[in-house]
Amino acid sequence: MLKKPNSMDECVYYTSRDLDKGEITVWVFKQLCPKCKKAMMGKPTEGGKVKIRAKEYVCPACNYTAEKEAYEETLTASAEYTCPECGFKGEAEIPFKRKSVEGTKALRFTCGKCGAKLDVTQKLKEKKGKKGAAAEEDAPDEDI
């Protein structure tokens, strides 16, 4: 059984999405500072507001700084899903590293029962189709 977040303050990333006939909820917990182990790493704040576009994570206790990419590669993404293919309700964990799937960055989970691929795209982007298939769909029909 995966641990679920109690508030958004515990998470680096959280999303809940509908997948055709299924659904998926994904979250990534913040980690303790590797230097002092007293506080959770997070984006830097200024005047009480979090800098969401910051390229680094900072420890509020000791001001240790880690690059965004290096820090995020150490995290684990957890998911609770209902598979759109077989209806199986399950849980999964993968490294929090987005991969290119059909031209879009996505986290790819796999159904524990049927092996279907469950993709959570970045910023709700649509996957790009294959070049040949897209060209055929966009071509107008000709009547002879």
N, C-alpha and C positions, 0 to 999 in steps of 0.2 A: 504494500500500500504506500503510495507516494505521499509525501508531506505537502499539504496545500498552503498557500500563503494566506495569512490573516489580513494583511493590508498591502497596498501597493508600495509602501515604504520598504518592504522586504525584498522587492523584485527589481531586477535590472530590466526585465522584459515581461510583458503579460499581454495575451490576446485570446479572444474567444471568437471562433469562426464557424460558419455553417459550410458544410461540404456536401453539395447535392442532397443526398438522403441521410447524411451523417453530420457530425459536428466534432470540433476539436478545441480544447483549451490548452494553451501552452504558457508556461511560466519559467522564469530563470531567476533563482535566488541570488542575492548579493553574497559575496564571500567576505570573511574576516580579513583584515589587513595582514598581509604576509610578514610585515615587519614587527608590529607591536601586538597583534592579535587581540586588540581591545575593542575595536569598532568595525563596522561594515564599510567597505569601500563604496564610494558613490561618486556621482558627477559633482564637480565643484559648484559651490553656491556663491551668490553675490547679492547682498541685501535681502537675504531670505528666499531668493528665487534660484532654482536650479538651472544651470547653463546646459540646456539639453543638447546643444550642438558641440559641446566640448569634446576634444580629442583625447582626453585623459580622465582617469578616475583618481580620486583623492581620498585619503583616510582623514576623517575629521579629528581624530585624536592626535596623530603624530605628523600629519601633513605629508605622508609618503605619497608619491605620485607614480602611477603606472599608465603606460600607453593604452588607449582604448582597445586596439586589436590584440595586443599581448594579453591583456586582462580577460577579454571576452573569450579567448581560446581556452582558458582554464575553467570556464563555467560549464554547467550541465543544464540542458533544456529538458524539462519534464512535461509530459502531455497526458491528458485524459481524453479519450476519443470514443466515438461511435463510428465504426467503419461504414462508409457508404456502400461498399460492395456486399458485405455479408451481415451487417448489423451487429457485429461483435463489439461489446463495450470493454475497453481495455486501457492499459496505461503503458507508457514507454518513456525511456530516457535516452538522449543522444548528446554528444558534445554540441555546445552552442556555437556552431560554425555553419554559416550559410553557404550553400553550394549553388552553382548555376544549374538551373533546371529549365530547359527549353527557353533559354535566354533571359531568365529572371532569377534573382537571388532568392533562395527558399531554404527552409528547414524541412528535411524529408524524414518523416516517420514511417514505419512499416507496421501494418496490422499484424498482431501476434497470432491470428488464426489463419487468414487467407493470404497474407503477404502483400496485400494491396499497398500502394504507395500513397501516403497522405502528405501533401505538400502544403506548407504554410508560407506563402510568398511574402516578401518584404513590402510593407506599406500598401497592402491590398492590390498589388500590381497583378495584371492578368498575364498568364504565360503566353509567350509568343508561339504561334504555330510553326510547323515546318514550312520552309520556303515553297516547295511544290504545292502543298495543300492550300496555302494562303493564296497563291496565285490563281489556282483553279476556282476558289470560292469567289474571288473578286472579279473574275472575268464575266462579262455580260453574256447572256444566252443569245444565240442567233437563231432566227427562224429561217428556214429555207423554203 
